[in-house]
């Protein structure tokens, strides 16, 4: 029996995924540690609640989930166990406002078998001829809620990253199943990108709908999709009002926000200065010593050749 057969079950009859013309997008929104402000879970939940969707693949929880690390809620009525919440890790076909299909991989991040899981997902990407895979992340940052929420992008397609701020340097982060999927797809030559919402650290443990809103805006732009976002915009405005009220009522909170604003503005000025430097590339990285040396040699060669001409 194929390994995929025990890891997941295809829905039968399978929903229509659309023509295999290479234009399909898959969104990966797994609920794991990288979900500050519940932005990843909120993004997936909003898409499921607001758009038409059909299950395509259901993954086997017993193969992938350690129930001791994420215990499902159990309901007891009287003296008997009446119900147990289901953990649903699935791949669904979702249609946007215009009826355009895309795939959504959502649910709890697997605790086990990341290698086999990423290979199974990559096989499904090839099976349904997915053109691009977009993974969602959300991280707590020392940023104030009074400044525009930033999105950091990464990926192997410069076109998808255009217009977004990138890491621009070598960074090391804790592993995630979504990152493992990206790595496997990179190895297979598939287009991938990831968006990380920068959530103020003091609201990271609460529902912060603005982060989900910004993530979905980035996904819509990358996949040429149309999402209904009005409800998220309203929720974001309500949370902003609550935070503003807390800052007005507490001088301690207001002082922390002012400090973060100062740090944020100083960092933006520093970044602006760096980006205006001709040695800094568009992604924020700088040429290596070898690259600088080679460029200097080319310059000298042109200067030596000029008098001879």
C-alpha positions in Angstrom: 0.0 0.0 0.0 1.3 3.5 -0.9 2.3 5.6 2.0 -0.1 8.3 1.0 -2.9 5.8 1.2 -2.5 5.5 5.0 -1.7 9.2 5.6 -4.8 10.6 3.8 -8.0 9.7 2.1 -9.2 11.3 -1.1 -12.8 12.4 -1.1 -15.1 10.4 -3.4 -16.5 11.6 -5.5 -13.8 14.3 -5.7 -15.0 17.9 -6.2 -14.1 19.8 -9.3 -10.7 21.4 -9.0 -10.8 23.1 -12.3 -8.8 22.8 -15.5 -5.1 21.8 -15.1 -3.7 24.9 -16.8 -1.0 25.6 -14.2 -2.9 28.5 -12.7 -4.0 26.9 -9.4 -2.8 28.4 -6.1 -2.6 26.4 -2.8 -2.7 28.3 0.5 -1.1 26.6 3.5 -2.5 27.7 6.8 -1.5 25.2 9.5 -2.2 26.1 13.1 1.2 25.7 14.9 3.6 27.8 17.1 3.9 30.5 14.4 0.4 31.9 14.8 0.7 35.1 16.9 -2.7 36.8 17.2 -4.3 33.6 15.9 -3.8 35.1 12.4 -3.1 31.9 10.6 -6.1 30.1 12.1 -8.2 33.3 11.6 -7.2 33.4 7.9 -8.2 29.8 7.3 -11.4 30.2 9.3 -12.5 33.3 7.5 -12.0 31.7 4.1 -14.0 28.6 5.1 -16.8 30.7 6.7 -17.1 33.2 3.8 -16.5 31.1 0.7 -17.9 28.0 -1.0 -15.7 25.0 -0.1 -15.5 21.3 -0.7 -13.2 18.7 1.0 -10.7 17.1 -1.4 -8.3 15.3 1.0 -8.7 14.3 4.6 -5.5 13.5 6.5 -5.4 10.7 9.1 -5.0 12.3 12.6 -3.8 9.0 14.1 -0.8 9.1 11.7 0.1 12.7 12.3 -1.3 14.1 15.6 -0.1 13.6 19.2 -3.3 14.0 21.1 -1.3 14.7 24.3 0.0 17.9 22.9 -3.3 19.1 21.6 -6.1 17.5 23.5 -9.5 17.9 21.8 -12.3 19.3 24.0 -14.7 16.7 25.4 -18.3 17.5 26.3 -20.0 15.7 29.1 -23.8 15.7 29.7 -25.0 14.4 33.0 -22.9 11.3 33.7 -22.0 10.4 30.2 -19.4 11.6 27.6 -21.6 13.2 24.9 -19.2 14.6 22.3 -15.5 15.1 21.4 -14.3 17.9 19.2 -12.8 16.8 15.9 -9.3 17.9 14.7 -9.6 18.4 11.0 -6.4 18.5 8.9 -7.6 18.7 5.3 -7.1 20.0 1.8 -10.2 21.7 0.5 -11.2 23.2 -2.9 -12.4 26.8 -2.2 -13.8 29.2 -4.7 -13.2 33.0 -4.4 -15.8 35.8 -5.0 -15.4 35.3 -8.7 -15.7 31.5 -8.6 -12.0 31.0 -9.2 -10.8 27.8 -7.4 -7.8 27.5 -5.1 -6.7 24.9 -2.6 -6.6 25.4 1.2 -4.5 23.2 3.4 -5.6 23.9 7.0 -5.9 22.4 10.4 -3.5 21.5 13.2 0.1 21.4 12.3 1.2 17.7 12.4 3.2 16.6 15.4 4.7 13.6 13.7 6.1 12.4 10.4 6.9 15.8 8.9 9.1 14.3 6.1 6.3 11.9 5.0 3.7 14.6 5.3 5.6 17.2 3.3 6.3 14.6 0.6 2.6 13.7 0.5 1.6 17.3 0.2 4.2 17.9 -2.6 2.8 14.8 -4.4 -0.7 16.4 -4.3 0.7 19.7 -5.6 2.1 17.8 -8.6 -1.1 15.7 -9.0 -3.3 18.8 -9.2 -0.7 20.9 -11.1 -0.6 23.7 -8.5 1.3 26.7 -9.9 2.2 28.4 -6.7 2.0 27.5 -3.0 1.6 30.3 -0.4 2.3 29.6 3.2 1.0 31.8 6.1 2.9 32.6 9.3 2.5 35.1 12.1 5.2 36.1 14.6 5.2 38.3 17.8 7.3 41.4 17.2 8.3 44.4 19.3 6.2 46.7 17.1 3.3 49.1 18.2 -0.3 48.6 17.1 -0.4 52.3 16.1 1.9 51.7 13.0 0.9 49.9 9.8 1.1 46.1 10.4 4.1 44.8 8.4 4.3 41.6 6.3 7.6 39.9 5.6 7.8 37.8 2.5 10.2 35.0 1.5 10.2 32.6 -1.4 11.9 31.4 -4.6 10.0 33.6 -7.1 11.1 37.3 -7.2 7.9 38.3 -9.0 5.8 37.0 -6.0 8.0 38.9 -3.6 7.8 42.2 -5.5 6.3 45.0 -3.4 6.9 43.2 -0.1 9.6 43.6 2.5 11.8 40.5 2.8 14.2 39.2 5.4 17.1 40.3 3.2 19.7 38.4 5.1 20.5 35.0 6.6 18.1 34.2 9.4 17.5 31.0 11.5 14.0 30.3 12.8 12.4 27.3 14.6 11.2 24.7 12.1 7.5 24.3 11.1 5.7 21.8 9.0 4.8 24.5 6.5 8.5 25.4 6.1 9.2 21.7 5.5 6.6 21.7 2.8 8.2 24.7 1.2 11.6 23.0 1.3 10.3 19.9 -0.4 8.6 21.9 -3.1 11.8 23.9 -3.6 13.6 20.6 -4.2 11.0 19.7 -6.9 11.3 23.1 -8.7 7.9 24.3 -7.6 7.1 27.9 -6.9 6.6 28.8 -3.3 6.4 31.9 -1.1 5.5 32.6 2.5 4.1 35.7 4.3 4.7 36.4 8.0 2.6 39.0 9.8 4.4 41.1 12.3 2.0 41.1 15.3 2.6 43.4 18.3 3.9 41.1 21.0 1.5 42.4 23.7 -1.5 41.1 21.7 0.1 37.9 20.4 -1.9 35.7 22.7 -5.2 37.3 21.7 -7.3 37.3 18.5 -5.8 40.0 16.3 -7.9 40.2 13.1 -5.8 42.9 11.5 -3.0 40.3 11.0 -5.4 37.9 9.3 -6.6 40.7 7.1 -3.1 41.7 6.0 -2.2 38.0 5.3 -5.2 37.4 3.2 -4.6 40.7 1.2 -1.1 39.4 0.4 -2.5 36.0 -0.6 -5.1 37.6 -2.8 -2.4 39.6 -4.5 -0.1 36.7 -5.0 -2.7 34.3 -6.3 -4.9 36.9 -8.2 -7.8 36.0 -6.0 -10.8 37.9 -4.7 -11.7 37.6 -1.1 -14.6 39.0 1.0 -12.7 41.0 3.6 -15.3 43.5 4.9 -16.0 41.5 8.1 -12.3 41.3 9.0 -11.9 45.0 8.4 -14.8 45.8 10.8 -13.3 43.4 13.4 -9.9 45.1 13.0 -11.4 48.5 13.6 -13.1 47.3 16.8 -9.9 45.9 18.2 -8.0 49.1 17.3 -10.6 51.1 19.2 -10.2 48.8 22.3 -6.5 49.1 22.2 -6.7 52.9 21.9 -9.1 53.0 24.9 -6.7 51.0 27.0 -3.8 53.3 26.1 -6.0 56.3 27.1 -6.9 54.8 30.5 -3.4 53.5 31.4 -0.4 55.7 31.4 1.8 52.6 31.7 0.3 51.2 28.5 0.6 54.5 26.8 4.3 54.8 27.8 5.1 51.3 26.4 3.3 52.2 23.1 5.2 55.5 22.8 8.5 53.6 23.4 7.7 51.1 20.7 6.7 53.9 18.3 10.0 55.6 18.8 11.9 52.3 18.2 9.8 51.5 15.2 10.3 55.0 13.6 14.0 54.9 14.3 14.2 51.4 12.6 12.3 52.7 9.6 14.6 55.7 9.2 17.6 53.3 9.5 16.2 51.0 6.9 15.3 53.9 4.6 19.0 55.1 4.8 20.2 51.6 4.0 17.8 51.2 1.0 19.1 54.4 -0.5 22.6 53.0 -0.4 23.6 52.0 -4.0 25.4 48.9 -2.6 22.2 47.5 -1.1 20.1 45.3 -3.4 16.3 45.6 -3.6 15.9 42.7 -1.2 18.0 44.4 1.5 21.1 42.2 1.0 24.6 43.4 0.1 27.1 42.0 -2.4 29.8 39.7 -1.1 33.5 40.7 -1.0 34.1 38.5 -4.1 31.3 40.2 -5.9 32.6 43.7 -5.0 36.1 42.6 -6.0 34.9 41.4 -9.4 32.9 44.6 -10.0 36.0 46.7 -9.1 38.2 44.7 -11.5 35.7 45.3 -14.3 35.7 49.0 -13.5 39.5 49.2 -13.6 39.5 47.2 -16.9 37.2 49.8 -18.5 39.4 52.7 -17.2 42.6 51.1 -18.6 41.0 50.3 -22.0 39.6 53.8 -22.4 43.0 55.6 -23.2 44.0 52.8 -25.6 40.8 53.4 -27.6 
